[in-house]
Structures are given as C-alpha cells and as structure tokens.
Amino acid sequence: MDLIQLAVPVLLKGLWVTAALTFVSVLIGFNLGLGLALMRLSSNRFLSGFAKYYSNVFRGTPLLVQIFLFYYGLGQLSLIRDNAALWWVISDGARCAILALALNTAAYTSEILRGGLMSVPVGLVEAAQACGMSRMLRFRRIEFPLAIRQALPAYGNELILVVKGTSLASTITVLEITGYAKRLMSQTFAIFEIFAIAGVLYLVVNLMLIAIVRSTERFLMRHESQSRQGSSAPRSKESAAVS
C-alpha cells in the first residue's frame, strides 16, 4: 500500500507527459499523413513515388531506431548544429521524440487514409463533378468525410500504437510514464509492482481512446442505423397485415 501511495503520484506526472507527446504527435502526424495520402493518389509520379518510399522507410524500420537516429545521429551533423531551428528540435529529448513519433505515425496514417479515399464510390465523385463542384469542395464535402468513416477503425488502432510508442521516449531521457517507472524501479527495486501500475495507466488511457473512437464511429454512422430502422418498419407493418 505504501508503494502504491509512493508510485501513483509520480507516475501520474508522467501520464501528462505521455498525453502531451501523444496529442502533439498525432496532430502533426495526421495532417502530414493526409498530405502523403493525397500525394500517393496523385497522377504526378514524383509526388506519388516520394510518398510511397517515405511510407516504406518509416514503416519498415523500428520506431526505436528512428528515435536514436534523430536524437543521437542528427546531432553529429554540422548542418544540424549550425542551424538554430533544427538544433532546437534535436537538442531536446521531448521535441525529438515528438518528431520521431509524428513522422512514424504519418507513414501509417497515410496508408490508412489512402485506403479510405480509395474506398469512396466513383459514382459519388462523378456526380459531384457533374454538379459543378470544385476539386477542393468535392474533397471537403464528399471524399474526406466518407474516407474518415471507412478509415476510423484502423486509425483507432494507430492511435493506440502511438500511445504505446511514447514509452520509447524514455530511452532519450524523457520522463513520461515509463521514464518515471524506471526511476522508481531504481529507487525501490520493486520492478513488478512499479511496472504493473505503469501498465494499468497505459491500459486506462488506451481504453479511453477506444471508447472515444467507437463513439465517434457510431456518430458518423448514425444515418445507417436510422435507415435500417426505417426500412424495417414497413416490413413489420406488411407482416402484420398478412397475419
């Protein structure tokens, strides 16, 4: 009991850091991933090729290796050290972790959104073109909302992976949940108990994310349930009349 009273307040401090890393990384990664998805679907071979190879590189290498390359590797380049803006990003562990997480999740997000955009019925796009919608208006009102509905379940899994990926930030001196857990472990030597509490915190965060994603999915798909209820009502009336 004393260990719980000692560990929980400390790990909760790390929880806020984990939440901040996740939020900023997802915010950057989603917008970058959307741009990459549009590049993959572009008729320009250079843009589609760049997005394809970007996705292959970041999805084909471990996130931990990427974090180490950014934090330890880029800092050795004189081009980075001499540039104040780039050095500001690389010199801090938290900012470097956000950079690695954002670029990594952007690669996965681009593939998820590309699949969602490809699932949009061609007939709807052609109907929007026939109505005189501009390309941007068509994307904003038809293609993007439909793509999000299709991609949301897979993107929910990606959000969970980002939360778990923040634990790797502890390897570059960032004190999030895992970072504080390592510090407590070295102080108390209660390895199992400390990391069990840390695991519970990660589980709670991910369960909350799952609940939010499922609620959003039900909200976006509410019209389908209403249409099913509307179509079942006439059938019930017909069966009652026959009986």
N, C-alpha and C positions, 0 to 999 in steps of 0.2 A: 504493500500500500504506500509506503514511504517512497518507493522507487517511482510509482505512478505519479505521485504528487510532485516529485522532482522532474520527471521526464516530460510530462504532458505540457506544462507551460513553455518549456524550452522548445519542444517540437512544434508547438503552435506558432512560435515566432518564425520557424522555418516554413510553416504552411503558407504564411502570407507571401514569402519569397517565391515559393513554388507556384502559387496562384498568379503572382505578377509575371514570372517567367512564362507561364502558360499563356496568359492573356496577350501579352505583347507579341510573343512568337506566333500565336495563331492569327492575330490581327495582321501582322506583316505577311505571314506565310499564305493566308487565304488570298489576299489581294495579288501577291506575286504569283500564286498558283493559278488564279483566274487568268492573269495575263499570259502565262505559259500555256494554259489550255487553249486559249484563243490563237496563240501562235502555232500550236500543234495542228489546229484545224485550218490554218491559213494556206492559201494556194502558193504563197511565197516559199520556195524550197529552202532559202536561207533561214527564215524565221522558224519554219517547222523543224528543220534539221537541228537548229540550236536548242529549241525546246526539248526535242527528243533526246539529244545527248546530255543535256542538263539533267533530265529526269533519270536517265540511265546511270549517270555518275553518282548522283546523290542517293538513289535507291539501291545501288549496287555496292555501296561501301558502308561500313558500320558508322553509326552516329558518333560513337566514342572516338573513332579515328578522325572524323571530321572536326570534332571539338579540339582534339590535340593538335591537328594541323593548323587550325585557326589561332589557338592560344599560344602554342609553343613554336610553330613553324613560321607563321607570317611575321611574327615579331623579330625574326632574324633578318628579314629583308630590309635593306636600307630604304627602298621605296616606301615602305610602310612606316618606318621610323621617322623619315623626314617629312611625312605628310601628317599634319596635326590632326585632321579629322579622322583619318584611318587609324592613327595611333591611339586616339581617344577611344575608339571602338575596341581595338585589340588589347589594349593595356589593362582593361578591367575584366575580371572573370565573368561577372554577371552579364555585361554587354556582349562579351564574346560568346557566352552560352546562348543568349537570345539570337545572335547572328546565326550560329550553327543550327539551332532548333528551327528558326524561321526558314532558312534555306532548305533544310531537310524536309520539313513538312510541306513546303511549297512544291517539291517534286512529287510527293504522294498526292497532294491536293490537286495538282494539275491533271493527273491521271484520273482521279475520281470525277472531277468536273468535266473532263473531256468525254468520259463515258456518259455523263448526264446530258451533255449537249448533243452527243450523237444519238441519244435516245429520243430526242424531240421529233415528233412526226413531221415528215417532209410536207405533208399536206397543209399543216398549220402554217408553216413558213411560207409556202406558196400563196396561201390565202391572204396572209399579211402583206406580202408583196403586191398582190392584186388590189388590195385596199389602198395602196399608195404609201404604206409605212416606210419610213427611212430605216436604214440598217440599224442605227442606234436605238430607235424607238422599238423596232421589232425585237431586238435583243433584250431591251429592258422590260417590255411588257409580256413577251411570249417565251422566248428561248430560255432566258435566265431563270424565271420562276419555275418553269417546267423541269429544267435541268436540276435545280436545287431539290425539288421534290424527289427526283429519282436518286440523287447522289447523297441525300441526307443520311440514310442508314450507314453507308460506307464511311461518310465523313465523321459520323459519330465515333466510329472505331478509331479513326485517325486522331481525334481529339484525346481519346484515352491513351493512345500511344505517345502523344506529346506530353501528357501529364507524367507518364512513367519515364519518358526520356529526360525530364528535368532532373531526375536523380543522378544522371551522369554529370551534371554541373558541379557536383561535389568534388569531382576529380580535378577541378581547376579552382579550388579554394572558395567556391560559392557555398554559403551556409544556408541551404534550403533544408527540407526535411531530412534527407539522407546525410547532409553535411553535419547538422546538429546531432543526428543519431550517432555518427562516427565519433564526434567529440564526447558525447555522453558515454559511449562504449569505452573509450579510453580512460574516462574518469571513474566509472563504476564497475567495469568489466562484466556487466550484465548484458551479454551480447543478445541472447534470445529475447529477453524481456523488452529491451530497447527497440530492437528492430521489429518485434511483434507490434508494438504500439505504433511505430512508423508505418508499418504495413496497413494497420487499421485506418490511419489517416488517409493514406493513398486510396484505400478502398472506399472510404466515405466520399472523397472528392469525385472518384470515378462513378459511384452510384448516383451522385447528384447530377453529374454530366449526362449519364444515361437517361435519367428522368427528364431532364430539360430537352434532350434530343427527341425523346419519344413524345413529349408533349407538343413540341414544335411540329413533329411529323403528323400527329393527329390533327393539329390545327390546319396544316397545309392540305391535308387530305380530307377535310371535313365535308367537302362537296360530294365526294364519292359515297360516303355513308348516307348522306341525305338523299342522293339519287337512288341508292339501293332501297332505302326505306320507302321512297316514293313509288318505286316500281313494284315493291311487294304489296302495297296497299290495294291496287286494283286487282291483283291476283286473288287476294283474300276475299274481296267482295264477289269476284266471279265464282269462287269455290262455294261461298255461302249461298249464292243464288242457285247454283246447281243442286246443292243439297236440299 
